[in-house]
Amino acid sequence: MSSTSTAPPPRVVVFGLGGTIAMTSSTGGAVSPALSTQQLVDAVPGLADAGIDIEVVDFRRRPGASLTITDITELTAAATDALANGANGVVVTQGTDTIEETAYLLDLLHHRPEPLVVTGAMRNPTLAGADGPANILSAIHTAASTHAREQGCLVVFADEVHAARWVTKTHSTSGDTFRSLDTGPLGYVLEGTLRMLTRVPHRLTLPPPHLAEHARVGLHTVTLDDDPTVLDAIGARVDGLVIAGFGVGHVPEPLVDTLGTLAGRIPVVLASRAPAGPTLTRTYGFPGSEQDLITRGLIPAGWLHPYKARILLRALLNATANPQDIATAITTAGGLTAPTAWPWPITDNQPTETSTTDA
C-alpha cells in the first residue's frame, strides 16, 4: 500500500497597527481606530475557504499619521520572530497616510526571505464599499505565496502588488491611490492567486538600528523664490537633511551657499520634488543646478523619492553608519551606483522558477 502525505497549509500572521481600515464610531460621527485585528480578519469574505492558517496580533491601534520609527522597528522584530517560528508570511494592516514610508523602512530592516506585506483601506468599515476586507484577502494570499519570497516588503492594494521601494500614495481619497509611477506594479492577485509579472532585481537591507538613537532628519521642499533663512533655521536643529529640489535637482541660487555650508556639517541629500523621475548628476551647470550642488557636497538621490530618502537617511544615522557609507547607500538605493557598491550584503533576486504564479 502506498501512503500519501498532505503538506500543512501555509501560515500567515496578521499584525494590526490601526488606521482607517480599523476605524469605526459608536455614535455615527467621526471615526477612530477601534476594531481589533481579529475583527478585521473575521470580516473578510472567502478567507475561511482560502486554505490558509491565520494568526492575529493586535500590535498598535493608532492612525497612520501617529506611527513612529520605533513602532516600525519593533514591528520588524516581532515579524522576524513570527517568521523564525514557522510562519510563511506576515501581513501588516495600517493607516494609508504613511504606508509609503513605513513599508520602505520595513523593506530596509526585513532580512528574511518570507514575504512581508503591508495593506490598509481608503474607506473605513462604516462606509458603503469599504475596501479593507478585499485588501486584507489579497495581502494574505500574497503573504502565503512562495512566489513573493525574496521580494522584501510589498504593498498590496486594490489587487495590485507593489515593491515598497517604489510605491507612493498618489491621491488623498481614491481607492487605487497606491502607484509605482516609475515602474508599475510587480504583479496582481487574481482569483485568489498571486501572479508576479516581474521581480525586484535585488534587496538592499540595513543593520538593525540602535533603538536609543533618534536621529533628527529634516525634509525641505524647495519652492519659488525660496528663502535661505528657513534652511538656516532647519539646518541648525537636524542631524541630516533631504532637499526636494525642482525638476532634476535644482534650487534657487540664494540657497546655494547655505546648502554647501550644511553639507560640510551633516549629510544633505538632493532629491526631486517631482512625483516621478530621477535627479541627474551632470547635465546642468548653473549655480543651484544638480552638478553645482553635488560639487558642494550634496548627495544625489537618483530615483529615490524624497520621503524614501528621508527614511533611508534616518535609518542610516540610527545605525551609526559612517559618512562614506551613507553617501554610497543613498546613491546605490537611488540607482546611481551599482548594487554591489551597497556597504552591506545584498540579495540577488533573479527568478529561479519557470513560473511566476501559484497554481
C-alpha positions, 0 to 999 in steps of 0.5 A, a space after each residue: 500500500 502506498 501512503 500519501 502525505 498532505 503538506 500543512 497549509 501555509 501560515 500567515 500572521 496578521 499584525 494590526 497597527 490601526 488606521 482607517 481600515 480599523 476605524 469605526 464610531 459608536 455614535 455615527 460621527 467621526 471615526 477612530 481606530 477601534 476594531 481589533 485585528 481579529 475583527 478585521 480578519 473575521 470580516 473578510 469574505 472567502 478567507 475561511 475557504 482560502 486554505 490558509 492558517 491565520 494568526 492575529 496580533 493586535 500590535 498598535 491601534 493608532 492612525 497612520 499619521 501617529 506611527 513612529 520609527 520605533 513602532 516600525 522597528 519593533 514591528 520588524 522584530 516581532 515579524 522576524 520572530 513570527 517568521 523564525 517560528 514557522 510562519 510563511 508570511 506576515 501581513 501588516 494592516 495600517 493607516 494609508 497616510 504613511 504606508 509609503 514610508 513605513 513599508 520602505 523602512 520595513 523593506 530596509 530592516 526585513 532580512 528574511 526571505 518570507 514575504 512581508 506585506 503591508 495593506 490598509 483601506 481608503 474607506 473605513 468599515 462604516 462606509 458603503 464599499 469599504 475596501 479593507 476586507 478585499 485588501 486584507 484577502 489579497 495581502 494574505 494570499 500574497 503573504 502565503 505565496 512562495 512566489 513573493 519570497 525574496 521580494 522584501 516588503 510589498 504593498 498590496 492594494 486594490 489587487 495590485 502588488 507593489 515593491 515598497 521601494 517604489 510605491 507612493 500614495 498618489 491621491 488623498 481619497 481614491 481607492 487605487 491611490 497606491 502607484 509605482 509611477 516609475 515602474 508599475 506594479 510587480 504583479 496582481 492577485 487574481 482569483 485568489 492567486 498571486 501572479 508576479 509579472 516581474 521581480 525586484 532585481 535585488 534587496 538592499 537591507 540595513 543593520 538593525 538600528 540602535 533603538 536609543 538613537 533618534 536621529 533628527 532628519 529634516 525634509 525641505 521642499 524647495 519652492 519659488 523664490 525660496 528663502 535661505 533663512 528657513 534652511 538656516 533655521 532647519 539646518 541648525 536643529 537636524 542631524 541630516 537633511 533631504 532637499 526636494 529640489 525642482 525638476 532634476 535637482 535644482 534650487 534657487 541660487 540664494 540657497 546655494 551657499 547655505 546648502 554647501 555650508 550644511 553639507 560640510 556639517 551633516 549629510 544633505 541629500 538632493 532629491 526631486 520634488 517631482 512625483 516621478 523621475 530621477 535627479 541627474 548628476 551632470 547635465 546642468 551647470 548653473 549655480 543651484 543646478 544638480 552638478 553645482 550642488 553635488 560639487 558642494 557636497 550634496 548627495 544625489 538621490 537618483 530615483 529615490 523619492 524624497 520621503 524614501 530618502 528621508 527614511 533611508 537617511 534616518 535609518 542610516 544615522 540610527 545605525 551609526 553608519 559612517 559618512 562614506 557609507 551613507 553617501 554610497 547607500 543613498 546613491 546605490 538605493 537611488 540607482 546611481 551606483 551599482 548594487 554591489 557598491 551597497 556597504 552591506 550584503 545584498 540579495 540577488 533576486 533573479 527568478 529561479 522558477 519557470 513560473 511566476 504564479 501559484 497554481 
